[in-house]
Amino acid sequence: MPKNLLNAILFQIGWFTCVLGGGPWLWLVAVIMLVHLFYIGSWQREGKLLVSVFLFGSAVDSFLLQFGVFYFGEPRQLIPLWLALLWLLLGTTLCHCLAWTARPWWRASLLGACFAPLSYYASAALTGASFPYGAEVTLALLALIWAVVLPVLHGFARLHTANDRPA
C-alpha cells in the first residue's frame, strides 16, 4: 500500500477514534502514531513538527474555547484531549498525504477554509459539542482562521524539514 494512502487512512481512523470513541478509545491514537512513526515517517524527521502542531493547534482551539466559539457541555479552560489529539494526527499528514497542498500556498488556504469547518461541524454533531454563536457564524470564522492555519502548519513543516537536514 502506498505510504500516502496509508497515511490518509490512518488519519481518518484516528479522526473517528477521537470523535466517536472519546476517552476509552484514545489508546488507539498511540497505535496509529506508532504505525506512522515506524512505517511512514520517523520521530527523528517529524518529532519536532508533531509537537509543534499539537501545541499550536491546542492553543488555537483553546483560545477559541475561551472566546466562547465552542462549548463542550461543561465549563473548561482547555480543549478536550480528543480534540488536541486530532491536531497531533493532523501533524502526521503535512509531509505525506497533504504535502501536495503546501505549494502554492493558496491550496492550503482553500483546503483549510473549505474542509476544516466541515470537520468541526461533523465532530460537534457527533460529540454533542455546540457553537454558541450559531453554526453559520462559527463555520465562517473557522473558514477564515483555517485559511491561515493550514499554510502556517505547512510553514512549520518546511522549517522543521529544513532544520533537520544535515549541513
Number of C-alpha atoms within 10 A of each C-alpha: 5 7 14 16 12 17 25 17 13 20 24 14 15 27 22 15 20 26 20 14 15 16 13 9 16 17 12 15 22 14 13 17 21 15 16 21 17 10 12 17 20 15 14 10 16 20 15 17 25 23 14 19 25 20 14 18 22 22 15 14 19 21 16 16 19 16 10 13 21 22 19 15 10 7 9 12 10 16 20 15 13 21 22 21 20 22 21 25 27 21 26 27 19 25 22 17 17 18 14 12 20 21 11 10 16 15 16 25 22 19 17 23 23 18 14 20 21 15 12 19 17 13 19 17 12 12 15 10 17 20 19 12 12 11 14 10 13 19 21 14 15 23 22 17 17 22 22 18 21 25 23 18 21 23 15 19 23 16 13 18 15 11 11 13 8 5 5
